[in-house]
Every structure is written in structure tokens, then in C-alpha cells.
Amino acid sequence: MLNSKSLLSKMLLGLLLLVLTTSFCFKAMAQKKSERPNVIVIVSDDQGYGDLSCHGNPYIKTPNMDQLHAESVRFTDFHVDPTCAPTRSALMTGKYSHHVGVWHTVCGGNHLRSTEKTMADVFKASGYRTALFGKWHLGANYPYRPMDRGFDEWLGNGDGGTGTTDDWFDNDRINDYYWHNGKREKHEGFAPDVFFNKAIDFVKEDHKDPFFIYVATYLPHNPHSVPDPKLAEIYDEKVFKHTAYFFAGINRVDENIGKLRKALEASGKSDNTILIFMSDNGGTAGVKLYNAGMRGKKGQPYEGGHRVPFFIHWPNGNLAHGKDIASLTAHIDVLPSLVDLCNLKTTQETQFDGRTFKNQLFNPTAKLAHRTLFVESQRTFEAQAWKNTSGMYEQWRLVNNKELYDLSKDPSQQKNVIDAHPEIAAKIRKEFTDYWNKVTPNDRELPRSVVGNSKDQETFLTSSDWYLPKVPWNHAQIAEGKPLSGAWDVTVEKAGTYRIECRRWPREANATISGVPNFNKKVDAWSRDGKVDRLLYGRKMKALPVKTVSLTVGKQQKSASVTTEDTHISFDVELPRGDTKIKGEMLDANGNLIAGVYYVYLSKLK
């Protein structure tokens, strides 16, 4: 028998081993957690596949993008949708844009369905800190804002970009006001610099957890303005015209990518950071000069409208850096691949339309199972099969269901071979039927801003979200008094009295309903022809002879006279809980419609 001392010694030894084992396990878990890679996804705006010198462009120089290209796994057959918001929705969800309710860039068609989980949601659920610096374009009010969709930190312009209706009225990309986690803040500097600097500050922080940063640049999307015309003078303006400013915007993004990479190196986090560079659709201002041999541009279903650069770099991942992946891949594959690479948590309900390309990152020649992919730019209020659509299978492209191209023999898509290969067209059409049956149910579901929620004390409604075929979606169209009128669909979360403030101009314009703004801000941005007021796009501001503002909320109707001193008309309205429509209209002295109320500020009274 053991004596008490021996028994006590064994018990203490066992306890010590347990503590050491537990400590080791916790340390191993913590180490494993800290070793998970950081992730930065950079998405430039309107930069085509051919708008980089590493892709053969003889006009523009992009040294930092070129270096990243040289040090990355490069995808040479990577596709997105032909326009902005659809691409961003697919990137964020791993699902087709048509599948998640995004079919336009305005008219309410850019709202990512509120029930969808985003890339930020997935990273956050796995313990990552998340941030978006730049363009969102998937909804402007609760529950569609970045801060409602998994991002801990967000700094950006209006939902769609500089000059869109929910952007600060006289922003021009220099020394502008931005939305910062739902509040307006002024930041000095050129917009891409502001976003990359914020990303660099985020990288420098002492993070206990890994981070995911989404940098979406707004540039080189028009307006093609820069803070100093000298930035565009390196190009021959007589030849390039506004393209010189387009290229200057790309140069500034390129410069900032270099700064970000240096900051990653200095922080010691570069080796364990997955860095992705891509763009959101095909090229625009530069395609006539160089388009990498492709046909088409932004908005079109031909290759130049949706084939874009995609580079991925991760030193600690031992990827096949410097190699090309020729497999047909797309925006819907990015999130599934990051889930695989970073071992992220997903629920059983998570079903992606895309698939992982993880294995190809280590072995670029490994074959992916053949599949047919679809990209489209519908922009119609009823879904139309094959409308502005490309069906892609290996080297084949079936465009709008009537043109078939073999890219292996005809990369510029000049020869329609549909009559010579009916079997290929039939195969893609059969796959399209399955795709269509998947994506079209409830595809034109009306987005509804939720009012009366504690996370959004004031709802800012603008004409960009009217559910109409044509809407005034930017301040220039507001300035010229577009004679359009629409309604907003909202959900009232809490019944009560709401103040609905109706305006022709946003608050910061400080203008009367029947007058025009008087600018105090010096315009900072430059265009090819000199200083330009980005707001107006060269259009004149028009005074409207408004005498009455009327408001319809559900079945309730109210109206009030407008004086020459009124900047707005406010109505206090009892709203029941549930769905309703809000419509404001500006009328002349005879009661005739001039235009809808372009801006509404709505808040619940205490």
C-alpha cells in the first residue's frame, strides 16, 4: 500500500502534468489561431484585364501591380459580372449575383439580400477582425450597410461612389466627407490615398486576432479626375484625351498598392498575409487603345466585359508563385477558396455556387472538373433568360444564346461558329436551364430599408433607390431637376410617430427647395479641361418653381405649402409596424407634378 506522502506526491505530479498539458494545449491553440493568415482583398473599379503593363499594355506603367503579378499565382481566365454591384455581391457571397438579388447598380437592384451571409460575416464568425475601406455598393441603409453585414470597421463614400445621391453633395474625391461606421466625417487627401492609408493603419495595429481587409478603390472609375493635372501629363493628352486621367487614376492605385506592401513588410505581417488583387468588371476608357486582344468592355457579355486580372500572393502558404492558372474560374470561387485556405467556419446551411481552387494554387496544372459558368448584366425589372449573358464552358462562349465563339482559335470573338458546333451550344443551353432554375426564384424581391431600428437612428432615402427603369442616381441629375418621381419601400420596425423631412437638395447643400446651392467649398479635383465641379458633370443647376410638397405614406396623404425660404418640409406621421411605401412629390402653383422629392430623412420621434 502507498503511504500518504507517496500518494500526495503522485497526486501533485499528476496535477502538475495536467496543468502543463493544458497550458501546452492552450498555447498550441493560441499559436494555431495566431498563425491563421491575414487576408487583404483589393478590388479596383473599372480596370480591365488590359489596363496593366504586365498584361502587355504599352501605354500605362504599373510597377507595383507588375511586381505583385510576378510574385503571385495569376489567373488568366478569371471572370466577374460585366458591372460593379453584381460582381461585388458574388464576391461577397460565393453565389451568383442573380441568386442573391443583385441585378443592377441602381433602382434598388444593387441591394444584397439581407438574409445572405457575406465574406465579412464568415471571417468574423471565425474570429477575424474585419474592415472595409472604400466602395460597398450593396445597399445604403439598415440592414444593407457594411456595418450590418459583418464589417467591424467601414470608411467609404456614398453607396455607389463619389457623386451618387447618398454621397456628400460637393465631394470630388479630394478632402471629402465620408461615411465612417454610419456617421459623416471629413478626411483630408485624395480618396484612394485615404482608403489605403486607413488600411495601412489597420495593418499596423497590434492585433490579437487575424484580420480581413477589403479595399475597394472607386478608381479608376469616372469621373477621371486627379488632385493635380501633372499626374496625367506623363501621357500625351492629344492622343489619350480623358484616358490620360483614367491611367493617372490607375497609377495612384498602383502607387498605393506599393505603400501597402511596404507597410505589411515593416509590420512583420507580410509573410502570413494572403493578398489578392482583382477588378470588378471589364475596361472602359482604355479599351480603344489596348484591350489584351479581347472584344467588348464594361457592361457587355463579350470577354472584354468580364475577364479581369486576379492575383493571389501568400509567402507562408508556399503557393506556386510566378505561375499561371489557365482554368476557367470566377468571382463566386473566391470565398469558397478562402474558406478552404483559412479553415473558416461555415454552417451547414452555407451552400456556394462557386468552388474552391485551393489545389490549383499549389499545382497550377491540376485539372478542375469541367463546368459551365454564367455572367450577365440584366438591368431589367423582369428576369429575361439570356439577356446580356455569356455562358462559358472551357474555351467556348455562348453569348446571348445566339453567338458561339471558340476562344482557342478566335480569342477576339469575331467568328460566330454556332452552326458548326450545335452540340456545344446545346450543352451550354442545358446547363443554363439548371442555372436559371436556381437563380430566378424571388430574384426581383424588393429591398426594404428598415426604419425605427436602434442601429440606424435616421434613415436617409434618396432617389437612386426608386424602383423605376430610370432614376436620378447622381447629384448631377438632381441638379438639373430630372422630372421623375418614385417611391421607397420600407419596413417599419416599431410603430410610432416618425418625422419625415422632404428635400429637393440634401442638407449639406444648404439650399432652398425652389433655389440652388451656393458652394463654399473650393473644388479640388482637376479634369483634362481644368478645374471641374464633379457634382455637375458639366450640367447647370436648375431652380424648380415648387409651391407645394405632398407626402403619401401608405394610405395617408399630407401636403404643405413651400415658401422661398424653405429648405425642407417636415411631416410628423403615425406609422404602424410593417411594410409601407413612402412617396414625396414637388408640385407647381397649379398642382402639377414637377418631380419627386429626391431626398428624405426619416427618424422616429421619442
C-alpha positions in Angstrom: 0.0 0.0 0.0 1.1 3.5 -0.8 1.7 5.8 2.2 0.1 9.2 2.4 3.3 11.0 1.3 3.7 8.9 -1.8 0.1 9.3 -2.7 0.3 13.0 -2.2 3.4 13.2 -4.4 1.8 11.2 -7.2 -1.3 13.4 -7.0 0.8 16.6 -7.1 2.8 15.1 -10.1 -0.4 14.3 -11.9 -1.8 17.7 -11.2 1.4 19.3 -12.5 1.3 17.2 -15.7 -2.4 18.2 -16.2 -1.5 21.9 -15.8 1.4 21.6 -18.2 -0.6 19.6 -20.7 -3.5 22.1 -20.5 -1.1 25.0 -20.8 0.6 23.4 -23.8 -2.8 22.8 -25.5 -3.9 26.3 -24.9 -0.6 27.6 -26.1 -0.8 25.4 -29.2 -4.4 26.6 -29.8 -3.4 30.2 -29.4 -0.4 29.7 -31.7 -2.6 28.0 -34.3 -5.0 30.8 -34.1 -2.3 33.4 -34.5 -0.8 31.5 -37.4 -4.0 31.8 -39.4 -3.3 34.1 -42.3 -4.5 37.6 -42.5 -6.4 38.4 -45.7 -6.5 41.6 -47.8 -8.6 41.7 -50.9 -8.1 44.7 -53.2 -10.7 45.5 -55.9 -10.1 48.3 -58.4 -13.0 49.8 -60.1 -13.4 49.6 -63.9 -9.9 48.5 -64.5 -9.9 46.0 -67.4 -7.6 43.0 -67.9 -5.6 45.0 -70.4 -5.1 48.1 -68.1 -1.8 46.8 -66.7 1.6 46.9 -68.2 2.3 43.3 -67.1 -0.6 42.3 -69.3 1.0 43.8 -72.3 -0.4 47.4 -72.2 2.3 49.5 -74.0 0.9 52.9 -72.7 0.5 52.6 -69.0 3.2 51.7 -66.4 2.0 49.8 -63.3 5.2 48.8 -61.5 3.7 47.7 -58.2 0.9 45.7 -59.8 3.5 44.2 -62.1 5.7 43.2 -59.1 2.7 41.7 -57.4 1.9 39.8 -60.6 5.4 38.5 -60.8 5.2 37.3 -57.2 1.7 35.8 -57.3 -0.3 32.9 -58.6 -2.0 34.5 -61.6 -5.4 33.6 -63.1 -5.6 34.1 -66.8 -9.2 33.0 -67.3 -10.9 34.7 -64.4 -14.4 36.2 -64.7 -16.7 38.6 -63.0 -20.1 40.1 -63.9 -19.9 42.9 -66.5 -20.9 45.6 -64.0 -20.0 46.7 -60.5 -22.6 45.8 -57.9 -23.4 42.3 -59.3 -19.7 41.4 -59.1 -19.3 42.7 -55.6 -22.4 40.7 -54.4 -21.0 37.5 -56.0 -17.5 38.1 -54.5 -19.0 38.7 -51.0 -21.3 35.6 -51.0 -19.7 33.0 -53.3 -23.0 32.9 -55.1 -24.2 34.2 -58.5 -25.3 37.8 -58.3 -28.7 36.9 -59.8 -29.0 34.3 -57.0 -28.6 36.9 -54.2 -30.9 39.6 -55.5 -28.4 41.9 -57.2 -29.3 42.7 -60.9 -28.5 46.4 -61.3 -26.3 49.1 -59.9 -29.2 51.5 -59.0 -33.1 51.3 -58.9 -32.9 49.1 -55.8 -31.3 46.4 -57.8 -28.0 46.7 -56.1 -29.1 45.6 -52.6 -27.6 42.3 -51.5 -30.4 40.3 -50.0 -30.4 40.9 -46.2 -30.5 37.1 -45.4 -27.3 36.3 -47.2 -24.0 35.8 -45.3 -21.1 37.8 -46.6 -17.4 37.2 -46.7 -17.1 39.5 -43.7 -19.7 37.5 -41.8 -17.7 34.3 -42.4 -14.4 35.8 -41.4 -15.9 37.4 -38.3 -17.5 34.2 -37.2 -14.1 32.6 -37.4 -12.5 35.2 -35.1 -11.2 37.7 -37.6 -11.3 41.4 -37.3 -12.9 42.8 -40.4 -12.7 46.1 -42.2 -13.9 47.7 -45.5 -12.2 50.8 -46.8 -13.8 52.1 -49.9 -16.7 51.1 -52.1 -19.6 48.9 -51.0 -22.5 49.5 -53.5 -24.7 46.8 -52.0 -27.2 48.9 -50.1 -27.2 52.3 -48.2 -29.5 51.8 -45.2 -30.0 49.3 -42.5 -29.9 46.3 -42.8 -27.8 46.6 -46.0 -24.8 48.7 -44.9 -21.3 47.2 -44.4 -21.6 47.6 -40.7 -24.7 45.4 -40.8 -23.0 42.8 -43.0 -20.1 41.7 -40.8 -17.6 44.6 -41.1 -16.3 45.9 -37.8 -14.9 49.0 -39.5 -16.1 50.9 -42.6 -15.0 54.0 -44.3 -16.5 54.9 -47.6 -18.3 57.4 -49.8 -21.9 57.0 -50.8 -23.0 53.5 -51.5 -22.3 53.7 -55.2 -19.4 56.2 -55.2 -18.4 59.8 -55.4 -21.3 62.0 -56.7 -24.1 59.4 -56.2 -27.1 60.6 -54.4 -26.2 59.4 -50.9 -22.7 60.8 -51.2 -21.9 64.1 -49.6 -23.2 66.7 -52.0 -20.0 68.5 -53.1 -17.5 65.7 -52.8 -15.0 65.5 -55.6 -12.6 62.8 -54.2 -10.3 65.4 -52.6 -10.7 66.5 -48.9 -14.1 64.9 -48.8 -16.7 63.8 -46.3 -17.1 60.0 -45.8 -19.4 57.6 -44.1 -17.5 56.2 -41.1 -19.4 53.4 -39.4 -22.7 55.2 -40.2 -21.6 58.8 -39.4 -20.2 61.6 -41.6 -16.5 62.6 -41.2 -14.2 64.8 -43.2 -10.8 63.3 -44.3 -8.1 65.2 -46.0 -6.5 63.8 -49.1 -7.2 62.0 -52.4 -9.8 59.2 -52.0 -7.6 56.2 -52.9 -4.9 57.6 -50.5 -7.4 57.9 -47.7 -8.6 54.3 -48.1 -5.1 52.8 -48.4 -3.9 54.8 -45.5 -6.7 53.6 -43.4 -5.9 50.0 -44.4 -2.2 50.6 -43.5 -3.2 52.0 -40.1 -5.3 48.9 -39.6 -2.4 46.6 -40.5 -0.1 48.5 -38.0 -2.5 47.9 -35.1 -1.5 45.3 -32.5 -4.0 42.6 -33.5 -4.6 39.7 -31.2 -6.7 38.1 -33.9 -6.0 37.8 -37.7 -7.7 40.4 -39.9 -9.6 40.6 -43.1 -9.4 43.9 -45.0 -11.4 44.7 -48.1 -10.0 47.7 -50.0 -12.3 48.8 -52.8 -10.8 51.8 -54.6 -13.6 53.7 -56.5 -10.8 54.4 -59.0 -10.2 54.4 -62.0 -14.0 54.7 -62.4 -15.1 58.0 -63.8 -15.1 60.9 -63.1 -11.5 60.7 -64.4 -10.2 63.4 -62.1 -6.9 63.7 -60.2 -5.7 66.1 -57.5 -3.1 67.6 -59.8 -3.1 67.7 -63.6 0.6 67.0 -63.7 -0.2 63.4 -62.8 -1.9 63.0 -66.2 0.7 65.0 -68.1 3.0 62.0 -68.4 0.6 60.8 -71.1 0.1 62.5 -74.4 -3.3 64.1 -73.9 -3.8 64.8 -77.5 -3.8 61.1 -78.1 -5.4 59.8 -74.9 -7.8 62.7 -74.1 -9.6 61.7 -70.9 -7.8 58.3 -70.9 -4.8 60.1 -69.6 -6.7 60.8 -66.4 -8.1 57.3 -66.3 -4.5 56.0 -66.5 -3.4 58.5 -63.8 -6.1 57.1 -61.5 -4.7 53.6 -62.1 -1.2 54.9 -61.4 -2.4 56.2 -58.0 -3.9 52.9 -57.1 -0.7 51.2 -58.2 1.4 53.6 -56.0 -0.8 52.8 -53.0 -0.5 49.0 -53.5 3.2 49.6 -53.2 2.8 51.6 -50.0 0.5 48.9 -48.5 3.0 46.1 -49.3 5.8 48.1 -47.7 3.7 48.6 -44.6 3.0 44.9 -44.4 6.7 44.2 -44.6 7.5 46.7 -41.9 4.9 45.3 -39.6 6.2 41.7 -40.0 2.8 40.5 -41.2 3.6 40.3 -44.9 4.6 36.6 -45.0 1.4 35.4 -43.4 -1.0 37.7 -45.3 -3.0 36.5 -48.3 -3.0 39.4 -50.7 -5.5 39.4 -53.6 -5.8 41.9 -56.4 -8.6 41.9 -58.9 -11.1 44.3 -60.5 -14.9 44.4 -60.7 -15.6 44.4 -64.5 -14.1 44.9 -67.9 -12.3 48.1 -69.0 -13.7 51.4 -70.0 -11.7 54.5 -71.0 -8.6 52.5 -72.1 -10.1 49.7 -74.2 -9.8 51.6 -77.5 -6.0 51.8 -77.0 -5.4 48.3 -75.7 -7.7 45.5 -74.6 -5.4 42.5 -74.5 -6.9 41.3 -77.8 -10.4 41.0 -76.4 -13.7 42.1 -77.8 -16.0 44.1 -75.5 -15.9 46.4 -72.5 -17.7 47.0 -69.2 -21.4 46.1 -69.4 -21.1 43.8 -72.3 -21.2 39.9 -72.4 -18.1 39.6 -74.6 -14.8 38.6 -73.0 -13.6 42.2 -72.5 -16.6 43.0 -70.4 -16.0 40.3 -67.7 -12.5 38.8 -67.9 -10.3 40.6 -65.3 -7.0 40.3 -63.5 -6.8 38.1 -60.5 -3.5 37.7 -58.5 -3.1 35.9 -55.2 0.1 36.1 -53.0 0.9 34.3 -49.7 4.5 33.7 -48.8 3.8 31.4 -45.9 1.3 29.4 -48.0 4.0 28.0 -50.3 1.8 28.7 -53.3 3.1 28.3 -56.8 4.1 32.0 -57.1 5.1 33.1 -60.5 2.8 30.6 -62.2 -0.4 31.0 -64.2 -3.7 29.1 -63.7 -5.5 28.8 -67.0 -8.6 27.0 -65.6 -11.9 28.8 -66.0 -12.6 30.5 -62.7 -14.8 33.3 -61.4 -15.7 35.7 -58.6 -18.0 33.0 -57.0 -14.9 30.9 -56.3 -13.1 33.4 -54.1 -15.0 32.9 -50.9 -15.1 29.1 -51.0 -11.3 29.1 -51.7 -10.6 31.5 -48.7 -12.8 29.3 -46.5 -10.6 26.4 -47.6 -7.3 28.2 -47.3 -8.0 29.8 -43.9 -10.1 27.0 -42.4 -13.0 29.3 -41.8 -16.2 28.3 -40.1 -19.3 27.8 -42.2 -22.7 26.5 -41.2 -24.5 23.5 -42.7 -26.8 25.9 -44.5 -23.9 27.5 -46.4 -24.0 26.5 -50.0 -21.9 28.2 -52.5 -22.4 28.4 -56.2 -18.7 28.6 -56.6 -16.0 26.1 -55.7 -12.5 26.1 -54.2 -9.4 26.5 -56.3 -7.1 25.8 -53.4 -5.4 22.8 -55.0 -4.6 24.8 -58.2 -2.7 27.4 -56.1 -0.1 24.7 -55.3 -0.3 22.8 -58.6 -1.5 25.2 -61.3 -1.6 22.4 -63.9 -4.0 20.3 -61.8 -7.3 20.0 -63.7 -10.5 21.3 -62.3 -13.6 19.4 -63.2 -15.3 20.9 -66.2 -18.3 23.1 -65.5 -20.3 25.9 -67.2 -20.2 29.4 -65.8 -22.6 32.3 -66.4 -22.1 36.0 -66.1 -24.8 38.6 -67.0 -25.9 42.2 -67.0 -29.7 42.1 -66.9 -30.8 45.5 -65.6 -34.4 44.6 -66.3 -37.3 44.7 -63.9 -38.4 41.2 -65.0 -35.7 38.5 -65.4 -35.1 37.7 -69.1 -33.4 34.4 -69.9 -30.1 35.0 -71.8 -30.4 38.8 -71.6 -26.9 40.2 -72.0 -25.4 36.9 -70.8 -22.3 34.8 -71.6 -22.3 31.0 -71.0 -18.7 29.8 -70.6 -17.5 26.2 -71.0 -13.8 25.6 -71.3 -12.7 27.7 -74.4 -16.3 28.1 -75.6 -18.5 31.2 -75.1 -22.2 31.2 -75.9 -23.3 34.9 -76.0 -26.9 35.9 -75.7 -27.9 32.3 -76.8 -27.2 33.0 -80.4 -23.4 33.6 -80.8 -20.8 30.8 -80.2 -17.1 31.5 -80.1 -14.1 29.2 -79.8 -11.5 31.3 -77.9 -8.7 28.8 -78.6 -9.0 29.8 -82.3 -10.7 33.1 -82.1 -9.8 35.0 -78.9 -11.2 38.3 -80.2 -14.6 36.7 -80.7 -15.0 37.7 -84.4 -16.4 34.4 -85.9 -19.7 33.0 -84.8 -19.4 29.2 -85.1 -22.8 28.2 -83.7 -23.9 26.5 -86.8 -20.7 24.4 -86.9 -20.9 23.3 -83.3 -24.6 22.8 -82.4 -23.6 20.2 -79.8 -21.6 22.7 -77.8 -24.4 25.2 -77.9 -26.9 22.6 -76.8 -24.7 21.6 -73.8 -24.4 25.2 -72.6 -28.1 25.8 -73.1 -28.9 22.7 -71.0 -26.6 24.0 -68.2 -28.2 27.4 -68.5 -31.6 25.8 -67.7 -30.3 24.5 -64.4 -28.6 27.8 -63.7 -31.9 29.7 -64.5 -34.0 27.5 -62.3 -31.5 28.1 -59.4 -31.2 31.9 -59.6 -34.6 33.2 -60.7 -36.9 32.3 -57.8 -37.7 35.5 -55.9 -35.0 37.3 -58.0 -36.7 40.7 -58.1 -37.6 40.8 -54.4 -38.0 44.4 -53.3 -35.3 45.6 -51.0 -36.7 47.4 -47.9 -34.8 49.7 -45.7 -35.8 49.1 -42.1 -36.8 52.3 -40.2 -37.1 52.6 -36.4 -34.2 50.3 -35.6 -31.9 51.3 -32.9 -28.9 50.6 -35.1 -29.9 53.3 -37.6 -31.4 56.4 -35.8 -32.1 58.2 -39.0 -32.8 56.6 -42.4 -31.5 58.6 -45.4 -33.6 57.8 -48.5 -32.5 59.0 -52.0 -33.9 58.8 -55.5 -31.3 56.3 -56.6 -33.4 53.6 -54.9 -36.7 54.4 -56.5 -37.9 51.2 -58.2 -38.2 52.7 -61.6 -36.5 51.9 -65.0 -34.9 55.4 -64.9 -33.9 57.2 -61.7 -31.8 60.3 -60.8 -28.9 58.3 -59.3 -26.3 61.1 -59.0 -26.2 64.7 -57.9 -25.8 66.0 -61.4 -29.2 64.6 -62.4 -30.6 66.1 -59.2 -29.0 69.5 -60.1 -30.8 69.6 -63.5 -34.1 68.7 -61.9 -34.9 65.4 -63.6 -38.8 65.2 -63.9 -39.1 61.7 -62.4 -41.0 60.6 -59.3 -40.8 57.3 -57.4 -41.4 55.7 -54.0 -39.4 53.9 -51.4 -40.4 50.6 -49.9 -39.6 50.4 -46.2 -40.3 48.2 -43.2 -41.4 50.0 -40.0 -39.8 48.0 -37.2 -41.5 49.9 -34.3 -44.9 51.6 -34.5 -44.9 55.3 -33.5 -44.6 58.9 -34.7 -42.0 59.5 -37.3 -40.7 62.7 -38.7 -40.3 62.6 -42.5 -38.2 65.5 -43.8 -38.6 66.1 -47.5 -35.9 67.9 -49.6 -35.0 68.8 -53.1 -31.3 69.1 -52.1 -29.5 67.2 -49.3 -28.9 69.1 -46.0 -25.3 69.9 -46.6 -26.2 71.7 -49.9 -27.9 74.3 -47.6 -30.2 75.4 -50.4 -33.9 76.2 -50.6 -36.4 73.9 -52.2 -37.1 76.4 -55.0 -33.5 77.7 -55.2 -30.0 76.4 -56.0 -26.9 75.8 -53.8 -24.2 78.4 -53.3 -21.0 76.5 -52.9 -18.5 77.3 -50.2 -16.0 74.5 -51.0 -13.2 75.2 -53.3 -13.3 72.4 -55.9 -10.1 70.4 -55.6 -10.3 67.9 -58.4 -9.0 68.5 -61.8 -10.1 67.2 -65.2 -8.4 67.3 -68.6 -10.0 70.7 -69.3 -9.1 72.3 -65.9 -10.9 72.6 -62.6 -14.3 70.8 -62.7 -17.2 70.7 -60.4 -17.6 67.0 -60.2 -21.1 67.4 -58.9 -22.5 68.8 -62.1 -20.8 66.7 -64.8 -20.9 70.0 -66.8 -24.7 70.4 -66.2 -26.3 73.5 -64.9 -28.2 73.6 -61.6 -31.9 74.3 -62.3 -34.2 76.2 -59.9 -37.6 74.5 -59.7 -40.8 76.5 -59.2 -42.0 74.4 -56.3 -45.1 75.7 -54.4 -46.3 72.5 -52.6 -44.7 69.3 -51.3 -47.1 66.4 -50.9 -46.4 63.2 -49.0 -48.0 59.8 -49.3 -47.3 57.1 -46.7 -49.4 54.0 -47.2 -52.9 55.4 -47.3 -52.0 58.6 -45.5 -51.7 61.8 -47.5 -50.3 65.2 -46.4 -49.2 68.4 -48.1 -47.7 71.7 -47.2 -47.0 75.0 -49.0 -43.4 75.9 -49.8 -42.1 79.4 -49.3 -39.0 80.8 -51.0 -37.1 80.4 -47.6 -37.9 76.7 -47.0 -35.0 74.3 -47.3 -37.3 71.4 -46.4 -40.8 70.4 -45.4 -41.3 68.1 -42.5 -44.3 65.9 -41.7 -45.0 64.0 -38.5 -46.7 60.8 -39.4 -48.1 57.9 -37.3 -46.7 54.7 -38.8 -47.9 51.2 -37.9 -45.5 48.3 -37.7 -44.9 46.6 -41.0 -44.3 47.3 -44.7 -45.3 50.5 -46.3 -44.4 52.9 -49.2 -43.2 56.5 -48.9 -43.6 58.9 -51.8 -42.9 62.6 -51.8 -43.7 64.9 -54.7 -42.9 68.6 -55.6 -45.8 70.4 -57.3 -46.1 73.8 -59.1 -48.6 76.5 -58.5 -51.3 74.6 -60.5 -50.7 71.4 -58.5 -48.9 69.8 -61.4 -46.0 67.4 -60.7 -42.6 68.8 -61.2 -40.6 65.9 -59.8 -40.4 63.5 -56.9 -38.8 64.6 -53.6 -35.2 63.5 -54.2 -34.2 63.2 -50.5 -36.0 62.1 -47.4 -34.6 62.0 -43.8 -36.7 59.8 -41.6 -36.5 59.2 -37.9 -38.7 58.0 -35.0 -39.7 60.7 -32.5 -39.1 59.9 -28.9 
